[in-house]
């Protein structure tokens, strides 16, 4: 194991790029789902932090255009964290974030080229 990597990072980067992007898309979908329920604030914050790590661990291994898209996603998540109280407590802000998270999740899933899972 590379001593410069955490166990989580070492495990994550062993997956193929499509699988890593799929995990990122799944995290975004989970955040989106949990964000609408005000009882999961700590879980949502934790998932956002994990997602930020995923972005950092994927970007060096993908083409520049997709890496730029992931950087934009990182900026979106960072802005959201800096304005957490408003994002969490304001219904209009929350609805906007939910919409954007759905778009980002779909975009990352398309980037991964993995098939979408149909929800019933």
N, CA, C and O atoms as a MOPAC input file, in Angstrom:
PM7 MOZYME 1SCF
protein

 N      0.84600 1    -1.17800 1     0.00000 1
 C      0.00000 1     0.00000 1     0.00000 1
 C      0.88900 1     1.23700 1     0.00000 1
 O      1.90800 1     1.27800 1     0.68900 1
 N      0.50000 1     2.23600 1    -0.77000 1
 C      1.22300 1     3.49400 1    -0.84100 1
 C      1.05700 1     4.22800 1     0.48200 1
 O     -0.06500 1     4.52500 1     0.89200 1
 N      2.16700 1     4.52100 1     1.14900 1
 C      2.09500 1     5.13100 1     2.48000 1
 C      1.53600 1     6.54800 1     2.45800 1
 O      1.16000 1     7.07000 1     3.50800 1
 N      1.47000 1     7.18500 1     1.29200 1
 C      0.92100 1     8.53000 1     1.20100 1
 C     -0.59500 1     8.56100 1     1.08900 1
 O     -1.19400 1     9.63600 1     1.09100 1
 N     -1.21600 1     7.40500 1     0.99300 1
 C     -2.66100 1     7.33900 1     0.81700 1
 C     -3.33200 1     6.76300 1     2.05600 1
 O     -2.77900 1     5.89500 1     2.73100 1
 N     -4.52300 1     7.25500 1     2.34200 1
 C     -5.31100 1     6.64900 1     3.41300 1
 C     -5.86500 1     5.32400 1     2.90300 1
 O     -5.85600 1     5.06200 1     1.70000 1
 N     -6.34000 1     4.50100 1     3.81100 1
 C     -6.93200 1     3.22800 1     3.41600 1
 C     -8.11700 1     3.45900 1     2.47800 1
 O     -8.26600 1     2.76600 1     1.47200 1
 N     -8.95700 1     4.43800 1     2.81600 1
 C    -10.13300 1     4.72100 1     1.99900 1
 C     -9.73600 1     5.15200 1     0.59000 1
 O    -10.33700 1     4.72100 1    -0.39400 1
 N     -8.71600 1     6.01000 1     0.50500 1
 C     -8.26500 1     6.47400 1    -0.80300 1
 C     -7.64900 1     5.32600 1    -1.59100 1
 O     -7.93200 1     5.16500 1    -2.77800 1
 N     -6.82300 1     4.54100 1    -0.94900 1
 C     -6.17700 1     3.40800 1    -1.61400 1
 C     -7.22700 1     2.45200 1    -2.17400 1
 O     -7.10000 1     1.97900 1    -3.30300 1
 N     -8.25000 1     2.17100 1    -1.39400 1
 C     -9.32200 1     1.28300 1    -1.83700 1
 C    -10.09500 1     1.90400 1    -2.99100 1
 O    -10.38900 1     1.23100 1    -3.97900 1
 N    -10.42000 1     3.17200 1    -2.86900 1
 C    -11.21000 1     3.86800 1    -3.88800 1
 C    -10.47200 1     3.92400 1    -5.22000 1
 O    -11.06400 1     3.62800 1    -6.25800 1
 N     -9.20800 1     4.29100 1    -5.21600 1
 C     -8.47700 1     4.47500 1    -6.47500 1
 C     -8.15200 1     3.15500 1    -7.16500 1
 O     -7.72500 1     3.15700 1    -8.32000 1
 N     -8.34400 1     2.03000 1    -6.48300 1
 C     -8.14400 1     0.73300 1    -7.13300 1
 C     -9.28200 1     0.40200 1    -8.09500 1
 O     -9.11800 1    -0.41800 1    -8.99900 1
 N    -10.43600 1     1.04100 1    -7.89900 1
 C    -11.56500 1     0.82400 1    -8.80500 1
 C    -11.29400 1     1.49800 1   -10.14600 1
 O    -10.49400 1     2.42800 1   -10.24100 1
 N    -11.97400 1     1.01000 1   -11.17300 1
 C    -11.86200 1     1.63900 1   -12.49200 1
 C    -12.49400 1     3.03300 1   -12.44600 1
 O    -13.27400 1     3.34000 1   -11.54400 1
 N    -12.15600 1     3.85800 1   -13.41300 1
 C    -12.71400 1     5.21300 1   -13.48700 1
 C    -14.24500 1     5.16900 1   -13.56000 1
 O    -14.90200 1     5.90400 1   -12.82200 1
 N    -14.83600 1     4.33300 1   -14.42300 1
 C    -16.30500 1     4.29600 1   -14.45100 1
 C    -16.92400 1     3.91900 1   -13.10300 1
 O    -17.95600 1     4.47200 1   -12.72400 1
 N    -16.31700 1     3.00400 1   -12.39300 1
 C    -16.85100 1     2.60900 1   -11.08200 1
 C    -16.71100 1     3.76100 1   -10.09300 1
 O    -17.63100 1     4.02300 1    -9.31800 1
 N    -15.57600 1     4.45200 1   -10.11200 1
 C    -15.40200 1     5.60100 1    -9.21300 1
 C    -16.42800 1     6.69100 1    -9.51400 1
 O    -17.01700 1     7.27100 1    -8.60200 1
 N    -16.63400 1     6.96200 1   -10.79900 1
 C    -17.63200 1     7.96500 1   -11.17000 1
 C    -19.03400 1     7.50500 1   -10.77400 1
 O    -19.86900 1     8.31500 1   -10.37400 1
 N    -19.28500 1     6.20500 1   -10.88600 1
 C    -20.56500 1     5.66500 1   -10.44800 1
 C    -20.78000 1     5.85600 1    -8.95600 1
 O    -21.88600 1     6.17800 1    -8.52000 1
 N    -19.72600 1     5.65900 1    -8.17100 1
 C    -19.81700 1     5.88700 1    -6.72200 1
 C    -20.08000 1     7.36400 1    -6.42800 1
 O    -20.85100 1     7.69800 1    -5.52800 1
 N    -19.43600 1     8.23600 1    -7.18800 1
 C    -19.66000 1     9.67300 1    -7.02900 1
 C    -21.11500 1    10.02100 1    -7.34800 1
 O    -21.75800 1    10.75500 1    -6.59800 1
 N    -21.63000 1     9.49500 1    -8.45600 1
 C    -23.02700 1     9.75200 1    -8.83100 1
 C    -23.98000 1     9.21800 1    -7.77100 1
 O    -24.98900 1     9.85300 1    -7.46400 1
 N    -23.66700 1     8.06100 1    -7.21400 1
 C    -24.50000 1     7.48300 1    -6.15600 1
 C    -24.50200 1     8.37500 1    -4.92700 1
 O    -25.55200 1     8.59900 1    -4.32400 1
 N    -23.32900 1     8.89000 1    -4.54800 1
 C    -23.26700 1     9.80500 1    -3.40300 1
 C    -24.12700 1    11.04300 1    -3.64700 1
 O    -24.85200 1    11.48600 1    -2.75600 1
 N    -24.04500 1    11.59300 1    -4.84500 1
 C    -24.84100 1    12.77700 1    -5.16300 1
 C    -26.33500 1    12.46500 1    -5.08100 1
 O    -27.11500 1    13.27300 1    -4.57600 1
 N    -26.72600 1    11.30400 1    -5.57300 1
 C    -28.13700 1    10.91000 1    -5.50100 1
 C    -28.57700 1    10.71600 1    -4.05100 1
 O    -29.69200 1    11.08700 1    -3.68500 1
 N    -27.70500 1    10.13700 1    -3.22700 1
 C    -28.02900 1     9.95900 1    -1.80300 1
 C    -28.16200 1    11.30400 1    -1.10500 1
 O    -29.08400 1    11.50900 1    -0.31500 1
 N    -27.24700 1    12.21700 1    -1.39100 1
 C    -27.33000 1    13.55900 1    -0.80500 1
 C    -28.65200 1    14.20300 1    -1.21800 1
 O    -29.36300 1    14.77800 1    -0.39400 1
 N    -28.96300 1    14.09500 1    -2.49100 1
 C    -30.19400 1    14.67600 1    -3.01200 1
 C    -31.41500 1    14.11800 1    -2.28400 1
 O    -32.31500 1    14.86600 1    -1.90300 1
 N    -31.44000 1    12.82100 1    -2.09800 1
 C    -32.57000 1    12.17500 1    -1.43400 1
 C    -32.66900 1    12.59100 1     0.03300 1
 O    -33.75700 1    12.89700 1     0.52100 1
 N    -31.54100 1    12.60200 1     0.73200 1
 C    -31.54100 1    12.91000 1     2.16300 1
 C    -31.71400 1    14.39900 1     2.44600 1
 O    -32.19200 1    14.78100 1     3.51400 1
 N    -31.32900 1    15.22800 1     1.49600 1
 C    -31.37800 1    16.67300 1     1.70000 1
 C    -32.79600 1    17.17400 1     1.91500 1
 O    -33.00900 1    18.16100 1     2.61900 1
 N    -33.74900 1    16.50800 1     1.32100 1
 C    -35.13800 1    16.95700 1     1.46000 1
 C    -35.73800 1    16.60700 1     2.82100 1
 O    -36.80800 1    17.10500 1     3.17000 1
 N    -35.06000 1    15.75700 1     3.58900 1
 C    -35.54200 1    15.37000 1     4.92000 1
 C    -34.68000 1    16.06300 1     5.96700 1
 O    -33.49100 1    15.77000 1     6.08600 1
 N    -35.26400 1    16.96700 1     6.71500 1
 C    -34.49500 1    17.80300 1     7.64400 1
 C    -33.90800 1    17.04300 1     8.82800 1
 O    -33.19500 1    17.63900 1     9.63600 1
 N    -34.18200 1    15.75900 1     8.95600 1
 C    -33.62900 1    14.99300 1    10.08200 1
 C    -32.24500 1    14.41800 1     9.78200 1
 O    -31.63600 1    13.80400 1    10.65900 1
 N    -31.74100 1    14.60200 1     8.57000 1
 C    -30.47800 1    13.97100 1     8.17200 1
 C    -29.34200 1    14.96600 1     7.94300 1
 O    -28.45900 1    14.70300 1     7.12500 1
 N    -29.34300 1    16.07600 1     8.62800 1
 C    -28.35000 1    17.12200 1     8.37800 1
 C    -26.91400 1    16.61100 1     8.53000 1
 O    -26.08200 1    16.86000 1     7.65800 1
 N    -26.61500 1    15.90900 1     9.61000 1
 C    -25.24500 1    15.42500 1     9.82600 1
 C    -24.82700 1    14.40400 1     8.77300 1
 O    -23.67600 1    14.39700 1     8.33500 1
 N    -25.75000 1    13.54900 1     8.37100 1
 C    -25.44700 1    12.55800 1     7.34000 1
 C    -25.15300 1    13.25400 1     6.01200 1
 O    -24.22000 1    12.88100 1     5.30200 1
 N    -25.94600 1    14.25700 1     5.68600 1
 C    -25.73800 1    14.99800 1     4.43800 1
 C    -24.37400 1    15.68300 1     4.44600 1
 O    -23.64500 1    15.62100 1     3.45600 1
 N    -24.02900 1    16.32900 1     5.54500 1
 C    -22.71200 1    16.98300 1     5.63500 1
 C    -21.58600 1    15.96500 1     5.46400 1
 O    -20.60500 1    16.23200 1     4.77100 1
 N    -21.72700 1    14.81400 1     6.08900 1
 C    -20.71600 1    13.76500 1     5.97800 1
 C    -20.59500 1    13.26900 1     4.53500 1
 O    -19.48700 1    13.07600 1     4.03500 1
 N    -21.71300 1    13.06600 1     3.87800 1
 C    -21.68700 1    12.62600 1     2.48200 1
 C    -21.07300 1    13.68000 1     1.56700 1
 O    -20.37800 1    13.34200 1     0.60900 1
 N    -21.32200 1    14.94100 1     1.85500 1
 C    -20.70900 1    16.00600 1     1.05100 1
 C    -19.19400 1    15.96800 1     1.20700 1
 O    -18.46700 1    16.07500 1     0.21900 1
 N    -18.71500 1    15.81800 1     2.43500 1
 C    -17.26100 1    15.74500 1     2.65300 1
 C    -16.66800 1    14.54100 1     1.91800 1
 O    -15.62400 1    14.65600 1     1.27600 1
 N    -17.33100 1    13.39400 1     2.01300 1
 C    -16.85500 1    12.20700 1     1.30900 1
 C    -16.84800 1    12.44800 1    -0.19900 1
 O    -15.91400 1    12.04600 1    -0.89300 1
 N    -17.87500 1    13.09400 1    -0.69400 1
 C    -17.97400 1    13.39500 1    -2.12000 1
 C    -16.83800 1    14.30600 1    -2.56800 1
 O    -16.29700 1    14.13500 1    -3.66100 1
 N    -16.47700 1    15.26400 1    -1.73800 1
 C    -15.35700 1    16.15300 1    -2.06400 1
 C    -14.05200 1    15.35000 1    -2.19200 1
 O    -13.23400 1    15.62000 1    -3.07100 1
 N    -13.87300 1    14.37400 1    -1.31700 1
 C    -12.70400 1    13.49900 1    -1.44200 1
 C    -12.76900 1    12.70700 1    -2.74300 1
 O    -11.76500 1    12.59800 1    -3.44800 1
 N    -13.92900 1    12.15800 1    -3.07100 1
 C    -14.07000 1    11.41100 1    -4.31900 1
 C    -13.65000 1    12.27200 1    -5.50800 1
 O    -12.93300 1    11.80800 1    -6.39400 1
 N    -14.09600 1    13.52000 1    -5.52200 1
 C    -13.72300 1    14.43100 1    -6.60900 1
 C    -12.20600 1    14.56500 1    -6.70200 1
 O    -11.62400 1    14.48900 1    -7.78500 1
 N    -11.58800 1    14.76300 1    -5.55800 1
 C    -10.12900 1    14.92500 1    -5.50100 1
 C     -9.41000 1    13.66900 1    -5.99100 1
 O     -8.36700 1    13.76300 1    -6.63900 1
 N     -9.95500 1    12.51400 1    -5.68700 1
 C     -9.30400 1    11.25000 1    -6.03100 1
 C     -9.58700 1    10.79500 1    -7.45700 1
 O     -8.87300 1     9.93900 1    -7.98000 1
 N    -10.60100 1    11.34300 1    -8.08800 1
 C    -10.92600 1    10.97100 1    -9.46700 1
 C    -10.23300 1    11.89800 1   -10.46400 1
 O     -9.69500 1    11.43300 1   -11.46800 1
 N    -10.24200 1    13.18100 1   -10.20100 1
 C     -9.81000 1    14.19300 1   -11.17400 1
 C     -8.44500 1    13.93000 1   -11.82200 1
 O     -8.31900 1    14.11600 1   -13.03200 1
 N     -7.42100 1    13.50800 1   -11.07500 1
 C     -6.11700 1    13.32500 1   -11.72700 1
 C     -6.09100 1    12.20800 1   -12.77500 1
 O     -5.18100 1    12.15400 1   -13.60200 1
 N     -7.07700 1    11.32600 1   -12.74100 1
 C     -7.05400 1    10.15200 1   -13.60700 1
 C     -8.01100 1    10.23100 1   -14.79400 1
 O     -8.17400 1     9.24700 1   -15.51600 1
 N     -8.64500 1    11.38000 1   -15.00800 1
 C     -9.58400 1    11.49900 1   -16.12400 1
 C     -9.15600 1    12.63100 1   -17.05100 1
 O     -8.27400 1    13.42500 1   -16.72500 1
 N     -9.80100 1    12.68500 1   -18.21300 1
 C     -9.43900 1    13.71100 1   -19.19400 1
 C     -9.75800 1    15.10600 1   -18.65300 1
 O    -10.55600 1    15.26900 1   -17.73000 1
 N     -9.12000 1    16.09100 1   -19.24500 1
 C     -9.17900 1    17.46300 1   -18.74000 1
 C    -10.59400 1    18.03100 1   -18.75600 1
 O    -10.97100 1    18.75800 1   -17.83700 1
 N    -11.38300 1    17.71800 1   -19.78100 1
 C    -12.74600 1    18.25800 1   -19.84700 1
 C    -13.60300 1    17.74600 1   -18.69400 1
 O    -14.31500 1    18.51700 1   -18.04900 1
 N    -13.53100 1    16.45200 1   -18.44200 1
 C    -14.29800 1    15.89200 1   -17.32800 1
 C    -13.74600 1    16.34700 1   -15.98100 1
 O    -14.50600 1    16.55200 1   -15.03500 1
 N    -12.43100 1    16.50400 1   -15.89200 1
 C    -11.83900 1    17.00900 1   -14.64900 1
 C    -12.33500 1    18.42800 1   -14.36300 1
 O    -12.58500 1    18.77800 1   -13.21000 1
 N    -12.47700 1    19.24000 1   -15.40500 1
 C    -13.01800 1    20.59900 1   -15.22700 1
 C    -14.46400 1    20.54700 1   -14.75600 1
 O    -14.86900 1    21.34000 1   -13.90700 1
 N    -15.24100 1    19.62500 1   -15.29900 1
 C    -16.62600 1    19.46200 1   -14.84800 1
 C    -16.66900 1    19.08100 1   -13.36900 1
 O    -17.49200 1    19.59500 1   -12.61200 1
 N    -15.78100 1    18.18100 1   -12.96700 1
 C    -15.74500 1    17.78400 1   -11.55600 1
 C    -15.29500 1    18.94900 1   -10.67500 1
 O    -15.75300 1    19.08200 1    -9.54000 1
 N    -14.40100 1    19.79100 1   -11.19100 1
 C    -13.99700 1    20.98300 1   -10.43500 1
 C    -15.19300 1    21.91600 1   -10.24500 1
 O    -15.36000 1    22.50500 1    -9.17600 1
 N    -16.02100 1    22.04900 1   -11.27700 1
 C    -17.24000 1    22.86000 1   -11.15100 1
 C    -18.18800 1    22.26400 1   -10.11900 1
 O    -18.80800 1    22.99600 1    -9.34800 1
 N    -18.30200 1    20.95800 1   -10.10200 1
 C    -19.12000 1    20.28800 1    -9.09000 1
 C    -18.56500 1    20.57100 1    -7.69900 1
 O    -19.32400 1    20.84100 1    -6.76800 1
 N    -17.25400 1    20.51000 1    -7.55600 1
 C    -16.62200 1    20.81400 1    -6.26900 1
 C    -16.90900 1    22.23600 1    -5.81900 1
 O    -17.15400 1    22.47800 1    -4.63700 1
 N    -16.88100 1    23.17700 1    -6.75400 1
 C    -17.20700 1    24.56700 1    -6.41600 1
 C    -18.66100 1    24.69700 1    -5.97300 1
 O    -18.96200 1    25.42000 1    -5.02200 1
 N    -19.55800 1    24.00200 1    -6.65700 1
 C    -20.97100 1    24.00800 1    -6.27200 1
 C    -21.13600 1    23.49800 1    -4.83900 1
 O    -21.82800 1    24.12000 1    -4.03300 1
 N    -20.51000 1    22.37800 1    -4.52600 1
 C    -20.62700 1    21.81200 1    -3.17700 1
 C    -19.99000 1    22.72200 1    -2.13300 1
 O    -20.51700 1    22.86500 1    -1.02900 1
 N    -18.87100 1    23.33300 1    -2.47100 1
 C    -18.18900 1    24.22900 1    -1.53600 1
 C    -19.03000 1    25.46900 1    -1.25200 1
 O    -19.15300 1    25.88700 1    -0.10100 1
 N    -19.60700 1    26.05700 1    -2.29900 1
 C    -20.48800 1    27.22200 1    -2.09000 1
 C    -21.65800 1    26.84800 1    -1.19000 1
 O    -22.06400 1    27.61900 1    -0.32100 1
 N    -22.17800 1    25.67900 1    -1.41000 1
 C    -23.29100 1    25.20000 1    -0.60900 1
 C    -22.87300 1    25.07300 1     0.85700 1
 O    -23.61100 1    25.49600 1     1.74600 1
 N    -21.71500 1    24.50300 1     1.11300 1
 C    -21.24500 1    24.35300 1     2.49800 1
 C    -21.00000 1    25.70100 1     3.16200 1
 O    -21.28800 1    25.86800 1     4.34700 1
 N    -20.46900 1    26.67100 1     2.40800 1
 C    -20.22600 1    27.99800 1     2.97900 1
 C    -21.52100 1    28.71600 1     3.34600 1
 O    -21.53400 1    29.57500 1     4.22800 1
 N    -22.59900 1    28.36300 1     2.67200 1
 C    -23.91000 1    28.96600 1     2.93800 1
 C    -24.86700 1    27.93000 1     3.52000 1
 O    -26.05400 1    27.91200 1     3.19300 1
 N    -24.33900 1    27.07600 1     4.38000 1
 C    -25.08900 1    25.92200 1     4.86900 1
 C    -26.40800 1    26.29200 1     5.53400 1
 O    -27.44000 1    25.69700 1     5.22200 1
 N    -26.39600 1    27.25100 1     6.43200 1
 C    -27.62000 1    27.59100 1     7.16800 1
 C    -28.74100 1    27.99200 1     6.21500 1
 O    -29.87700 1    27.53900 1     6.35400 1
 N    -28.41600 1    28.84100 1     5.25200 1
 C    -29.43400 1    29.25000 1     4.28600 1
 C    -29.87300 1    28.05400 1     3.44900 1
 O    -31.06700 1    27.84800 1     3.23200 1
 N    -28.91600 1    27.27200 1     2.98400 1
 C    -29.24300 1    26.13000 1     2.13100 1
 C    -30.11700 1    25.12000 1     2.86500 1
 O    -31.03900 1    24.55000 1     2.28200 1
 N    -29.82700 1    24.90200 1     4.13300 1
 C    -30.54300 1    23.88400 1     4.89400 1
 C    -31.91900 1    24.37000 1     5.34500 1
 O    -32.85800 1    23.57800 1     5.42100 1
 N    -32.04600 1    25.65500 1     5.64300 1
 C    -33.27800 1    26.15800 1     6.25400 1
 C    -34.22600 1    26.89100 1     5.30400 1
 O    -35.39500 1    27.08100 1     5.63800 1
 N    -33.75600 1    27.29800 1     4.15000 1
 C    -34.58300 1    28.05600 1     3.21300 1
 C    -35.16300 1    27.11000 1     2.15600 1
 O    -34.42000 1    26.46100 1     1.42000 1
 N    -36.47600 1    27.04100 1     2.08900 1
 C    -37.14800 1    26.10800 1     1.17900 1
 C    -36.79300 1    26.37000 1    -0.28200 1
 O    -36.56200 1    25.42700 1    -1.03800 1
 N    -36.74600 1    27.63500 1    -0.68400 1
 C    -36.41300 1    27.95200 1    -2.07600 1
 C    -34.98200 1    27.54700 1    -2.40600 1
 O    -34.72300 1    26.96900 1    -3.46200 1
 N    -34.04800 1    27.85300 1    -1.49700 1
 C    -32.65100 1    27.46200 1    -1.70800 1
 C    -32.53900 1    25.94200 1    -1.75900 1
 O    -31.81900 1    25.39200 1    -2.59100 1
 N    -33.24900 1    25.27800 1    -0.87100 1
 C    -33.22300 1    23.81600 1    -0.81400 1
 C    -33.73700 1    23.21800 1    -2.12800 1
 O    -33.13900 1    22.28400 1    -2.66100 1
 N    -34.83000 1    23.74900 1    -2.64200 1
 C    -35.38000 1    23.24500 1    -3.89800 1
 C    -34.41300 1    23.44900 1    -5.05500 1
 O    -34.28700 1    22.58100 1    -5.91900 1
 N    -33.72800 1    24.59200 1    -5.07900 1
 C    -32.73300 1    24.85700 1    -6.12300 1
 C    -31.57200 1    23.86600 1    -6.02700 1
 O    -31.11700 1    23.33700 1    -7.04100 1
 N    -31.10400 1    23.62300 1    -4.82100 1
 C    -29.99300 1    22.68600 1    -4.62600 1
 C    -30.40800 1    21.27600 1    -5.01900 1
 O    -29.64200 1    20.56100 1    -5.66300 1
 N    -31.61700 1    20.87100 1    -4.63600 1
 C    -32.11000 1    19.53900 1    -5.00000 1
 C    -32.13500 1    19.38100 1    -6.51900 1
 O    -31.73700 1    18.34200 1    -7.04500 1
 N    -32.59800 1    20.40100 1    -7.21400 1
 C    -32.63400 1    20.35900 1    -8.67400 1
 C    -31.21700 1    20.24800 1    -9.24600 1
 O    -30.96400 1    19.43000 1   -10.13100 1
 N    -30.30600 1    21.06400 1    -8.74300 1
 C    -28.92500 1    21.03800 1    -9.24200 1
 C    -28.23100 1    19.72000 1    -8.91800 1
 O    -27.47200 1    19.20500 1    -9.73800 1
 N    -28.48200 1    19.17000 1    -7.73500 1
 C    -27.88800 1    17.88100 1    -7.38200 1
 C    -28.34500 1    16.78600 1    -8.34100 1
 O    -27.55100 1    15.93200 1    -8.73700 1
 N    -29.61200 1    16.81000 1    -8.70900 1
 C    -30.11900 1    15.82800 1    -9.66800 1
 C    -29.41800 1    15.94000 1   -11.01100 1
 O    -29.07200 1    14.93200 1   -11.62800 1
 N    -29.21200 1    17.16700 1   -11.45700 1
 C    -28.51400 1    17.40300 1   -12.72200 1
 C    -27.07900 1    16.90400 1   -12.63300 1
 O    -26.59600 1    16.23100 1   -13.54300 1
 N    -26.39300 1    17.23400 1   -11.53200 1
 C    -25.00700 1    16.79200 1   -11.35600 1
 C    -24.91700 1    15.27000 1   -11.28800 1
 O    -24.03500 1    14.67500 1   -11.90700 1
 N    -25.80800 1    14.64300 1   -10.55100 1
 C    -25.78900 1    13.18800 1   -10.43800 1
 C    -25.95600 1    12.54100 1   -11.81300 1
 O    -25.22300 1    11.61400 1   -12.15600 1
 N    -26.91400 1    13.02600 1   -12.59500 1
 C    -27.12400 1    12.49800 1   -13.94600 1
 C    -25.90400 1    12.73000 1   -14.82800 1
 O    -25.51100 1    11.85000 1   -15.59300 1
 N    -25.30900 1    13.90800 1   -14.72300 1
 C    -24.14100 1    14.24600 1   -15.53000 1
 C    -22.95700 1    13.33300 1   -15.21200 1
 O    -22.27700 1    12.84700 1   -16.11600 1
 N    -22.72100 1    13.10700 1   -13.92900 1
 C    -21.60400 1    12.24200 1   -13.52800 1
 C    -21.87500 1    10.79800 1   -13.94800 1
 O    -20.95700 1    10.09300 1   -14.36900 1
 N    -23.12000 1    10.35600 1   -13.83800 1
 C    -23.46200 1     9.00400 1   -14.27900 1
 C    -23.23000 1     8.85700 1   -15.77900 1
 O    -22.72500 1     7.82600 1   -16.22400 1
 N    -23.58900 1     9.86800 1   -16.56300 1
 C    -23.31400 1     9.83400 1   -18.00300 1
 C    -21.81400 1     9.80900 1   -18.27200 1
 O    -21.34900 1     9.11200 1   -19.17300 1
 N    -21.07000 1    10.56800 1   -17.49100 1
 C    -19.62100 1    10.60300 1   -17.62300 1
 C    -19.03000 1     9.21200 1   -17.37900 1
 O    -18.05200 1     8.82600 1   -18.01800 1
 N    -19.62900 1     8.46800 1   -16.45400 1
 C    -19.11600 1     7.14300 1   -16.08700 1
 C    -19.38400 1     6.10500 1   -17.16400 1
 O    -18.68700 1     5.09500 1   -17.25100 1
 N    -20.40200 1     6.36000 1   -17.98600 1
 C    -20.84400 1     5.42100 1   -19.01800 1
 C    -21.41100 1     4.13000 1   -18.42400 1
 O    -21.53900 1     3.12700 1   -19.12600 1
 N    -21.75200 1     4.15600 1   -17.13300 1
 C    -22.42700 1     3.02600 1   -16.49900 1
 C    -23.92300 1     3.16000 1   -16.76200 1
 O    -24.43200 1     4.27400 1   -16.89000 1
 N    -24.63200 1     2.03100 1   -16.84200 1
 C    -26.08200 1     2.12500 1   -17.07000 1
 C    -26.79600 1     2.70100 1   -15.85300 1
 O    -26.42400 1     2.43400 1   -14.71000 1
 N    -27.81600 1     3.48600 1   -16.11700 1
 C    -28.62500 1     4.05400 1   -15.03100 1
 C    -29.49300 1     2.95700 1   -14.43900 1
 O    -29.96800 1     2.07200 1   -15.15100 1
 N    -29.69400 1     3.02400 1   -13.14000 1
 C    -30.56500 1     2.08400 1   -12.45800 1
 C    -31.95300 1     2.70400 1   -12.41500 1
 O    -32.12300 1     3.82500 1   -11.93600 1
 N    -32.93100 1     1.98300 1   -12.91200 1
 C    -34.30300 1     2.47600 1   -12.90400 1
 C    -34.87700 1     2.34600 1   -11.50900 1
 O    -34.81100 1     1.27600 1   -10.90400 1
 N    -35.44100 1     3.42900 1   -10.99300 1
 C    -36.06700 1     3.40100 1    -9.67800 1
 C    -37.54700 1     3.15300 1    -9.85700 1
 O    -38.17800 1     3.72500 1   -10.74600 1
 N    -38.10700 1     2.29600 1    -9.00600 1
 C    -39.53900 1     2.01000 1    -9.10900 1
 C    -40.35100 1     2.83100 1    -8.15300 1
 O    -41.57500 1     2.70600 1    -8.11700 1

